Amino acid sequence: MLDSILTLNNLYIKIILISALPITELRFSIPYFILAKNIHWSSVFILSIIGNILIGVLIIYIIAPAMIYLKQNIYLSRPINYILHRTRSRSLLINNFKLFGLIIFVSIPMPFTGVWTGALAANLLSIGKKRAVIGIIIGVIISACIVTILTLLGNEIWINFIENEVNKKLGIIK
């Protein structure tokens, strides 16, 4: 799926779609497009936020309710129950702190946190849709800030390290 998205011609659509994918979300789209594709960080930042928020809203209003309905199907019940069980087990923070927990959960840029799990957990834990969307938006913005800062800072540190190593090899002292 990722390969087919990367072959699209429209760069903006690529960034939005990749930031909406499960697991990768904007944790992948921001560093990938800034570092590998040399796209200015501000464009990647904004488009990744848009893609991540859009999928969060889609999950809250369409995917999560559809999953609850479809788990009655004998063929789909096993994978859906697995996803729901995994989401419940990872959503202790959201359950304890509701909206604030959702914001923190979505804003942590680590595997198995983020919009997909957070939006599904908000639905399972009966957080109102409007409150969940607010939590998703705030969490996504915080996460995008963290990932962008780490990407830019890490890249700067790496460039300085490489430059220092090259200068040492060439005998250039600064």
C-alpha positions in Angstrom: 0.0 0.0 0.0 2.8 2.4 0.9 4.5 1.7 -2.4 1.4 2.5 -4.4 1.0 5.8 -2.5 4.6 6.8 -3.1 4.1 6.3 -6.9 1.4 9.0 -7.0 2.3 12.2 -8.8 0.7 14.7 -6.4 3.2 15.4 -3.6 0.5 16.9 -1.3 -1.8 13.9 -1.7 1.2 11.6 -0.9 2.0 13.4 2.4 -1.7 13.5 3.4 -2.2 9.8 2.7 1.0 8.6 4.3 0.2 10.6 7.4 -3.2 8.9 7.6 -1.9 5.3 7.4 -2.1 3.2 10.5 1.2 2.6 12.5 3.2 5.1 10.5 0.9 8.2 10.7 2.8 11.5 10.9 5.7 9.8 12.8 6.8 8.6 9.4 5.5 11.2 7.0 7.3 14.1 8.6 10.8 12.7 8.8 10.5 10.9 5.4 9.4 13.9 3.4 11.7 16.3 5.2 14.8 14.2 5.1 14.4 11.8 2.2 12.5 14.0 -0.2 13.9 17.4 0.9 10.4 19.0 1.2 10.4 22.2 3.3 9.4 21.3 6.8 6.5 23.7 7.0 4.6 22.1 4.1 5.2 18.6 5.4 4.1 19.7 8.9 0.8 21.2 7.8 -0.1 18.5 5.3 0.8 15.7 7.8 -1.5 17.4 10.4 -4.3 17.5 7.9 -4.0 13.9 7.0 -3.7 12.7 10.6 -6.7 14.8 11.7 -8.8 13.6 8.7 -8.3 10.0 9.5 -9.0 10.6 13.2 -12.4 12.2 12.4 -13.1 9.4 9.9 -12.4 6.8 12.6 -14.5 8.5 15.2 -17.5 9.0 12.9 -17.4 6.1 10.5 -14.8 3.3 11.1 -15.3 2.7 14.8 -19.1 2.5 14.6 -18.7 0.3 11.5 -16.3 -2.0 13.4 -18.7 -2.4 16.3 -21.5 -3.3 13.8 -19.3 -5.6 11.7 -18.0 -7.6 14.6 -21.3 -9.4 14.6 -20.2 -11.0 11.3 -18.7 -14.5 11.9 -15.9 -13.9 9.4 -14.9 -10.5 10.8 -15.6 -11.0 14.4 -12.2 -12.5 15.2 -9.9 -9.8 13.7 -12.2 -7.0 14.9 -12.3 -8.4 18.4 -8.5 -8.6 18.4 -8.2 -5.0 17.4 -10.8 -3.9 20.0 -9.1 -6.0 22.7 -5.7 -4.5 21.9 -7.1 -1.0 21.8 -8.8 -1.5 25.2 -5.6 -2.9 26.7 -3.6 0.2 25.5 -6.1 2.8 26.5 -5.7 2.9 30.3 -4.4 6.4 30.1 -7.4 7.5 28.1 -9.8 5.7 30.4 -8.4 7.3 33.5 -8.1 10.9 32.3 -10.7 11.0 29.4 -10.1 14.0 27.2 -6.7 14.9 28.7 -5.6 11.3 28.5 -6.7 11.2 24.8 -4.6 14.3 24.1 -1.6 12.8 25.8 -2.1 9.4 24.1 -2.4 10.9 20.6 0.5 13.3 21.1 3.0 10.6 22.1 4.9 9.8 18.9 5.5 6.1 19.6 4.3 2.8 18.0 0.7 1.8 19.0 -0.2 5.3 20.2 -1.6 8.0 18.0 -4.7 8.8 16.1 -5.9 5.3 15.0 -5.7 3.7 18.5 -6.7 7.0 20.3 -9.8 7.6 18.1 -10.9 3.9 18.4 -10.4 4.0 22.2 -12.3 7.3 22.5 -15.2 5.5 20.8 -14.9 2.4 22.9 -14.7 4.4 26.1 -17.7 6.5 25.2 -16.0 9.9 25.0 -18.3 12.2 23.1 -17.5 12.6 19.4 -17.0 16.4 19.6 -14.7 16.1 22.6 -12.8 13.2 20.9 -12.3 15.3 17.8 -10.9 18.2 19.9 -8.6 15.8 21.7 -7.4 14.3 18.4 -6.8 17.8 16.9 -4.8 19.0 20.0 -2.9 15.7 20.2 -2.0 15.6 16.5 -0.7 19.2 16.6 1.5 18.4 19.7 2.7 15.2 18.1 3.6 17.0 14.8 5.5 19.6 16.7 7.5 16.9 18.6 8.3 14.9 15.5 9.2 18.0 13.4 11.5 19.4 16.1 13.2 16.0 16.6 13.6 15.5 12.8 15.1 19.0 12.3 17.3 18.8 15.4 18.4 15.3 14.6 19.3 16.2 11.1 21.3 19.2 12.2 23.2 17.2 14.7 23.9 14.5 12.1 25.1 17.1 9.5 27.4 18.7 12.1 28.8 15.3 13.1 29.5 14.3 9.5 31.0 17.7 8.8 33.3 17.4 11.8 34.3 13.9 10.8 35.1 14.9 7.3 37.1 17.9 8.6 39.1 15.6 10.9 39.9 13.3 8.0 41.0 16.2 5.8 43.0 17.8 8.7 40.9 21.0 8.7 40.7 22.5 12.2 37.9 25.0 13.0 
